[in-house]
Structure formats: C-alpha cells, structure tokens
Amino acid sequence: MLAASPASAADDLKVWFIDVEGGQATLFLTPAGESVLVDAGWPGFGDRDAQRIASAAKEAGITSIDYLLVTHFHMDHVGGVPGLVSKIPVKTFVDHGESIETDLDGKKLFDAYLAVRDKGKHLVVKPGDKLPLKGVEWTIVSAGGKSIQKPLKGAGKPNTACAGFQKREVKDDENGQSTGSFIRFGKFTTIDLGDLLWNKEEPLVCPSTKIPPVDLYITSHHGMNMSGSPAFVGALHPKVAVMDSGARKGGTAEAWDTMHAVPGIRDIWQSHFAVAGGKEHNSPEDVIANVAETPDSGFSLKLVAHKDGHFEITNARNGYSKQY
C-alpha cells in the first residue's frame, strides 16, 4: 500500500467515483474549488444515489454543484437529477440539447429533467466547446452525435489499429448522443465519454487520433461491449482505467480483456465485482470498491491528481491506495 497525498492539498484535482450501481455519478473538484458532477445516477431507491452524491459533496467541502454535466438522457445517468437538486443546489446544467428518444418513457424521463433544469442556468455544448474552469482544461469532444474534427494537443498520430476496425450493429439511441469530455490538469489527463457507442468512437481515433494518450480512462458504458473498441482504447493508451460497473450491469469479459491487453496498463479499478466476468475477468479485490452483490454497500473510489502528472486512487471500502 502506498500513502496518498493529503486530501486537503489545495493545488490538486480531486475526483470521486460515486457508486450508483451501474449508472454514473462522477464528482470533480478543481484546485480553484469549482465542482463538476458528471451525471446523477438512478431515480428511486429512496433517493439512494442523490444521497450518495450529497455525501461526496460534503466530503469535498462544497454546498452546491457549479456544473452538472448530463452525458445523455438515460435513466441511469439523468434519472437521479430531480432527487439530487432536492438535496444540493445545481448552478448550471450542461447537456447536448434535446433528447432524441421521444417514446412515452423517454419523454417522461426528459420532462422530469426539464422541470428542474429550467429553474437554473442551462448550457448546451457542442464538440470543441470548453467549460469555463480555472486551472483545468475541460474540452467537449463529443455531443449530439458529433465529435471534434481537429486533433487536440498531443494527438494526431496515425492509428494502425483502424485497419481492423469493424462496426457493430447497435441501435443509435441516446447513448450515441453522449457528451464526452477530455480533461487536462497540468500533465494529468483523463477522458469520460459517458455511454458513447462503439461506432461513434471511431471518428475520435481513426484514421489518426484526435485524442491524446490519457493517464486515466474512465471506461465507456460501464464496461459494456457496445463501447470500448480495441482501436479506441488502444489509441488512448491509458495507464489506469476506472470502470463504473454494477454487480450485474457492465463489466463484460470482452471490455475487461480489451483494457487488460493495452500495453503498459497497470490497473483496472472497478466500482463493483462484475458477476458476468467471473474471477478471470475481474481485478484483484484490493482495487474493487464493492465486492459483494449484497448488501448494497455503496463504497466509492477517490482519485487525487497532481499537476506534475502523478496521481493516486483510494478504495473507500478497505483504505487501499496506490500511486501512479
């Protein structure tokens, strides 16, 4: 076990990977004290996910969320927003615009979000836009089914894996509309694409890369094999991955193997032990926040990144911490 840097250090970027049981809720706190929450988990369960986010916010020392970035309008990402705003104020809502899912369930979900979004500030983003943060460069690389056209700094190299890229027959729903972010803090880099689909990843890395290598890959789509192609993950060349899977959602053997095969990757941290993967397609228990399917324990992972590029991740379940 390696000791982590003090959590009170004011010049670090801190990230909480909050367990919302196979959805997403990731809280970023910048050195300037600005907060960005990516998604808000599920509705229901006695406001379970909203309470877990509020607890992380309390640990972070904040009483409001500066930016709530909703990657896309699916239940496990936007469903928890109404419960969240009842517990902690949100200043600005960030999303890709309108939902493309207009069936009864999709409309009901989107209307519930609109009811709270319309009471605050609202920012519609497109690829190439940046969130106005101090000391952290937050670039939108995908939104509304489109992606950036020009390589970011450090990208632009040909990707030889593109020759073998094979598209998949996957319904192009709100997943494919996901608002994706590339985040740079000093020498530290990470990426979060929500549930961006396999075929939508291709323009970001083929025929040449538009995204530079990252230190941390926040696994797309909870480790489901509708995302995370070898051409895409290999181009990112991450040192570490964090997979926000549930016990029985995401964490597929294929996605785990793809990440595990990246040369130089050191660890895959997981929100949950993935039942579908079995022992051979899960990481050691030290780097899994929740190892039992029941009870619903809700342990989180926390990352502290430093400007010189090194970072550490800590498991709230067992206190295990590792530096990279």
Backbone hydrogen bonds, N-H to C=O, Kabsch-Sander energy under -0.5 kcal/mol:
donor,donor_aa,acceptor,acceptor_aa,energy
2,L,321,S,-2.3
9,A,6,P,-1.7
12,D,9,A,-0.9
13,L,305,A,-2.3
14,K,12,D,-0.5
14,K,29,L,-2.4
15,V,303,L,-2.7
16,W,27,L,-2.8
17,F,15,V,-0.5
17,F,301,L,-3.2
18,I,16,W,-1.0
18,I,25,A,-1.9
20,V,18,I,-0.7
22,G,245,S,-0.6
24,Q,76,D,-1.8
26,T,38,V,-1.8
27,L,16,W,-2.4
28,F,26,T,-0.5
28,F,36,V,-3.3
29,L,14,K,-2.8
30,T,34,E,-2.9
32,A,134,K,-0.5
33,G,30,T,-2.0
36,V,28,F,-2.2
37,L,67,Y,-2.9
38,V,26,T,-3.0
38,V,36,V,-0.6
39,D,37,L,-0.9
39,D,69,L,-1.9
40,A,77,H,-3.0
41,G,24,Q,-2.1
47,D,44,G,-0.7
48,R,44,G,-1.1
51,Q,47,D,-2.3
52,R,48,R,-2.0
53,I,49,D,-2.4
54,A,50,A,-2.4
55,S,51,Q,-2.2
56,A,52,R,-1.9
57,A,53,I,-2.5
58,K,54,A,-2.1
59,E,55,S,-2.1
60,A,56,A,-2.1
61,G,57,A,-0.7
61,G,58,K,-0.9
62,I,57,A,-2.4
65,I,89,P,-2.9
66,D,64,S,-0.6
67,Y,35,S,-1.6
68,L,92,T,-2.7
69,L,37,L,-2.5
69,L,67,Y,-0.7
70,V,68,L,-0.8
70,V,94,V,-3.0
71,T,69,L,-0.7
74,H,72,H,-1.3
77,H,74,H,-2.2
78,V,74,H,-2.8
79,G,74,H,-0.7
79,G,75,M,-0.9
80,G,41,G,-2.2
81,V,78,V,-1.8
84,L,80,G,-2.1
85,V,81,V,-2.4
86,S,82,P,-0.8
87,K,84,L,-2.1
88,I,84,L,-2.3
91,K,65,I,-3.0
92,T,66,D,-1.1
93,F,121,K,-2.8
94,V,68,L,-3.0
95,D,123,L,-1.9
98,E,96,H,-0.5
102,T,100,I,-0.9
107,K,103,D,-2.8
108,K,104,L,-2.2
109,L,105,D,-2.3
110,F,106,G,-2.3
111,D,107,K,-2.8
112,A,108,K,-1.8
113,Y,109,L,-1.5
114,L,110,F,-2.7
115,A,111,D,-2.0
116,V,112,A,-0.6
116,V,113,Y,-1.1
117,R,113,Y,-3.0
118,D,114,L,-2.6
119,K,116,V,-1.3
120,G,117,R,-1.8
121,K,91,K,-1.7
123,L,93,F,-3.2
125,V,95,D,-2.2
125,V,123,L,-0.5
128,G,140,I,-3.6
129,D,126,K,-2.2
131,L,138,W,-1.9
133,L,131,L,-2.3
135,G,133,L,-0.6
137,E,184,R,-2.7
138,W,131,L,-0.5
138,W,136,V,-0.8
139,T,137,E,-0.6
139,T,182,F,-2.8
140,I,129,D,-3.2
141,V,139,T,-0.6
141,V,180,G,-2.3
142,S,180,G,-1.2
143,A,146,K,-2.2
144,G,177,Q,-1.8
146,K,143,A,-1.7
148,I,141,V,-1.9
152,L,210,K,-2.3
155,A,152,L,-2.3
156,G,209,T,-1.5
159,N,207,P,-2.8
160,T,158,P,-0.7
162,C,159,N,-1.7
163,A,160,T,-1.1
164,G,161,A,-1.1
165,F,162,C,-1.6
170,V,168,R,-1.5
173,D,171,K,-1.6
176,G,173,D,-1.0
177,Q,174,E,-1.1
178,S,175,N,-1.6
179,T,71,T,-1.9
180,G,142,S,-1.9
180,G,178,S,-0.8
181,S,192,D,-3.0
182,F,139,T,-2.8
183,I,190,T,-2.8
184,R,137,E,-2.7
185,F,188,F,-2.9
187,K,307,K,-2.7
188,F,185,F,-2.4
190,T,183,I,-2.2
191,I,216,L,-1.2
192,D,181,S,-2.6
193,L,218,I,-0.6
196,L,193,L,-1.8
198,W,226,M,-3.1
200,K,197,L,-0.7
201,E,197,L,-1.2
201,E,198,W,-0.8
202,E,198,W,-0.8
204,L,201,E,-1.5
205,V,201,E,-0.6
205,V,202,E,-1.6
206,C,202,E,-2.0
209,T,157,K,-2.7
210,K,204,L,-2.9
211,I,204,L,-0.7
214,V,236,L,-2.3
215,D,189,T,-1.4
216,L,189,T,-1.8
217,Y,240,V,-2.4
218,I,191,I,-1.8
218,I,216,L,-0.7
219,T,217,Y,-1.0
219,T,242,V,-2.3
221,H,194,G,-2.4
222,H,219,T,-0.9
223,G,220,S,-1.8
224,M,221,H,-1.4
227,S,224,M,-1.3
233,V,229,S,-2.8
234,G,230,P,-2.3
235,A,231,A,-1.0
236,L,232,F,-1.5
237,H,233,V,-1.4
239,K,214,V,-0.6
239,K,215,D,-0.9
240,V,215,D,-1.9
241,A,267,D,-2.0
242,V,217,Y,-2.1
243,M,269,W,-2.9
244,D,242,V,-0.6
245,S,243,M,-1.5
246,G,249,K,-2.9
249,K,246,G,-0.6
251,G,222,H,-2.1
252,T,223,G,-2.5
256,W,252,T,-2.3
257,D,253,A,-2.6
258,T,254,E,-2.3
259,M,255,A,-2.1
260,H,256,W,-2.7
261,A,257,D,-1.6
262,V,259,M,-1.5
265,I,262,V,-1.9
266,R,239,K,-3.6
267,D,239,K,-0.8
269,W,241,A,-3.0
269,W,267,D,-0.5
270,Q,287,V,-2.2
271,S,243,M,-2.5
273,F,290,N,-2.2
275,V,247,A,-2.5
275,V,273,F,-0.8
277,G,274,A,-1.0
278,G,274,A,-1.0
278,G,275,V,-0.6
281,H,277,G,-0.5
281,H,278,G,-1.5
282,N,279,K,-1.1
287,V,284,P,-1.7
288,I,285,E,-1.7
289,A,270,Q,-2.8
290,N,271,S,-0.9
297,S,295,P,-1.7
301,L,17,F,-1.6
302,K,314,T,-2.3
303,L,15,V,-3.2
304,V,312,E,-2.5
305,A,13,L,-3.2
306,H,310,H,-2.4
309,G,306,H,-2.3
312,E,304,V,-2.0
313,I,322,K,-2.0
314,T,302,K,-2.8
315,N,320,Y,-2.8
316,A,300,S,-2.3
316,A,314,T,-0.6
319,G,315,N,-2.4
322,K,313,I,-2.1
324,Y,311,F,-3.5
